[in-house]
Amino acid sequence: MHLAYLLIGSNLGDKATYLKNASSYIQQQCGQIVKQSSYYETEPWGFTEQPGFLNQAICIQTELGPAQLMHTLLQIESEMGRTRTIKMGPRTIDLDILQIDQETIDTPLLQLPHPAMHLRRFALIPMVEIAPTLVHPHFNKTMTQLLTECEDQTDVQKKIV
C-alpha cells in the first residue's frame, strides 16, 4: 500500500464541481482518500493569460504503482473533458502526483517527486495543510520548510465552497 499525494485543480466552468467529481473518480478508481485540504483560489502560474484556479491537495492510500496511478489519473482527466491544446493552459481538470511515499522516479511519463512542487505556493500551501511534516526525498526538507523557503509570490487564498 502506498501513500500518494495529489494536487487537483480546475480553472474552467464550475471549478468546485470538477474538483468534487475528480475526488469521487479518484476514490473509485485509485484508492481511499485519507486526507484532503481546503480549496484554494490561486493565480495562474506559468501561462498567466487565463482564469484563476481552484486547487486542492489530497492524500490517498493506493495499491496502484506510480505508473499505473499516473495512467489512471490521465484517464480520469480525459473522461472529465480535459484537452491539452496549450501547455499549462486552461483546463477543466488537472490531476498531478506530487509525491508517493519517498519514491524518486524520472521517466518520460512521470517524475517523482513533482519537479516543480517546491517552487509553487499553490501546491505547497495545501500540502502543508494535510502533510506539514512530510519530507521531500530530494531536498530532505518538510513541506513546511519548503513553503517557508519558496520564493513564489503568486496569490493563494483559502476558499469556502
C-alpha positions as CSV (number, residue, x, y, z in Angstrom):
1,M,0.0,0.0,0.0
2,H,1.3,3.4,-0.9
3,L,0.5,6.9,0.3
4,A,0.2,9.2,-2.7
5,Y,-0.2,13.0,-2.5
6,L,-2.0,14.6,-5.4
7,L,-2.8,18.1,-6.4
8,I,-6.1,18.6,-8.2
9,G,-7.1,21.8,-9.9
10,S,-9.5,23.4,-12.4
11,N,-9.9,26.8,-13.9
12,L,-12.8,26.4,-16.3
13,G,-16.6,26.1,-15.6
14,D,-17.8,25.1,-12.2
15,K,-14.4,24.5,-10.7
16,A,-15.7,23.2,-7.3
17,T,-17.9,20.6,-9.0
18,Y,-14.9,19.5,-11.2
19,L,-12.8,19.0,-8.0
20,K,-15.6,17.1,-6.2
21,N,-16.1,14.9,-9.2
22,A,-12.4,14.3,-9.6
23,S,-12.2,13.3,-6.0
24,S,-15.0,10.8,-6.5
25,Y,-13.4,9.3,-9.5
26,I,-10.1,9.1,-7.7
27,Q,-11.7,7.3,-4.7
28,Q,-13.4,4.8,-7.1
29,Q,-10.5,4.1,-9.4
30,C,-7.3,4.8,-7.5
31,G,-7.7,4.4,-3.7
32,Q,-9.2,5.7,-0.5
33,I,-8.9,9.4,0.2
34,V,-7.4,9.7,3.7
35,K,-6.8,13.4,3.8
36,Q,-7.9,16.4,1.8
37,S,-7.0,20.1,2.1
38,S,-9.3,23.1,1.9
39,Y,-9.9,24.6,-1.6
40,Y,-7.6,27.3,-2.6
41,E,-8.1,30.0,-5.2
42,T,-4.9,30.7,-6.9
43,E,-3.5,32.9,-9.6
44,P,-2.4,31.1,-12.8
45,W,1.3,30.1,-12.7
46,G,3.4,29.9,-15.9
47,F,0.9,30.7,-18.6
48,T,-0.8,33.7,-16.8
49,E,-3.3,34.8,-19.5
50,Q,-6.1,32.5,-18.3
51,P,-8.6,32.3,-15.5
52,G,-7.5,31.6,-11.9
53,F,-7.5,28.1,-10.5
54,L,-9.3,26.3,-7.7
55,N,-6.8,23.8,-6.2
56,Q,-6.8,21.1,-3.5
57,A,-4.3,18.6,-2.2
58,I,-5.4,15.1,-1.4
59,C,-3.7,12.1,0.1
60,I,-4.8,8.6,-1.0
61,Q,-3.9,5.1,0.1
62,T,-3.5,3.1,-3.1
63,E,-2.3,-0.3,-4.3
64,L,-1.5,1.1,-7.7
65,G,2.1,1.6,-8.6
66,P,3.3,5.0,-9.7
67,A,3.0,4.4,-13.4
68,Q,-0.4,2.7,-13.1
69,L,-1.6,5.6,-10.9
70,M,-0.5,8.2,-13.5
71,H,-2.2,6.3,-16.3
72,T,-5.4,6.1,-14.3
73,L,-5.3,9.9,-13.5
74,L,-4.7,10.7,-17.1
75,Q,-7.8,8.5,-18.0
76,I,-9.9,10.4,-15.4
77,E,-8.8,13.7,-16.9
78,S,-9.8,12.5,-20.3
79,E,-13.2,11.3,-19.0
80,M,-13.7,14.7,-17.4
81,G,-13.2,16.5,-20.7
82,R,-9.5,17.6,-20.3
83,T,-8.0,18.6,-23.6
84,R,-4.3,19.5,-24.0
85,T,-4.1,22.4,-26.5
86,I,-1.9,25.0,-24.8
87,K,0.9,23.9,-22.4
88,M,-0.1,24.9,-18.9
89,G,-3.3,26.4,-20.4
90,P,-6.9,26.4,-19.2
91,R,-8.3,23.1,-18.2
92,T,-11.4,21.5,-16.8
93,I,-9.3,19.3,-14.5
94,D,-5.7,18.8,-13.8
95,L,-4.5,15.8,-11.7
96,D,-0.9,15.8,-10.6
97,I,1.0,13.4,-8.5
98,L,3.2,15.4,-6.1
99,Q,4.8,12.6,-4.2
100,I,4.4,8.9,-3.5
101,D,5.9,7.6,-0.2
102,Q,9.6,8.6,-0.6
103,E,9.9,7.3,-4.1
104,T,12.0,9.0,-6.7
105,I,11.3,8.4,-10.4
106,D,12.4,10.1,-13.6
107,T,10.7,8.7,-16.7
108,P,9.1,10.4,-19.7
109,L,5.7,9.5,-18.1
110,L,6.3,10.5,-14.5
111,Q,8.8,12.4,-12.4
112,L,8.6,12.0,-8.6
113,P,8.6,14.0,-6.5
114,H,6.9,16.5,-8.8
115,P,9.9,18.5,-10.2
116,A,8.3,21.9,-9.6
117,M,6.4,21.3,-6.3
118,H,8.9,23.2,-4.2
119,L,8.6,26.3,-6.5
120,R,4.8,26.6,-6.3
121,R,2.9,28.1,-3.4
122,F,-0.4,26.8,-4.8
123,A,1.0,23.2,-4.3
124,L,2.9,23.8,-1.0
125,I,0.1,25.6,0.9
126,P,-2.5,22.8,0.6
127,M,0.3,20.2,1.2
128,V,1.3,21.9,4.4
129,E,-2.4,21.8,5.5
130,I,-2.5,18.0,5.1
131,A,1.1,16.9,5.5
132,P,3.2,19.6,7.1
133,T,6.0,17.1,8.2
134,L,6.1,15.1,5.0
135,V,9.7,15.1,3.9
136,H,10.7,15.8,0.2
137,P,13.0,13.0,-0.8
138,H,15.4,15.2,-2.8
139,F,15.7,18.1,-0.5
140,N,15.3,16.3,2.8
141,K,13.1,19.1,4.0
142,T,9.5,19.1,5.2
143,M,6.6,20.7,3.3
144,T,6.6,23.4,5.9
145,Q,10.3,24.2,5.4
146,L,9.8,24.2,1.6
147,L,6.9,26.7,1.9
148,T,9.0,28.9,4.2
149,E,11.8,29.0,1.6
150,C,9.6,29.2,-1.5
151,E,10.2,32.4,-3.5
152,D,6.9,32.2,-5.5
153,Q,4.8,35.3,-4.8
154,T,1.5,34.2,-6.5
155,D,-1.7,34.9,-4.6
156,V,-3.2,31.8,-2.9
157,Q,-6.3,32.2,-0.8
158,K,-8.4,29.6,1.1
159,K,-11.8,29.4,-0.4
160,I,-15.0,28.3,1.3
161,V,-17.1,26.3,-1.1
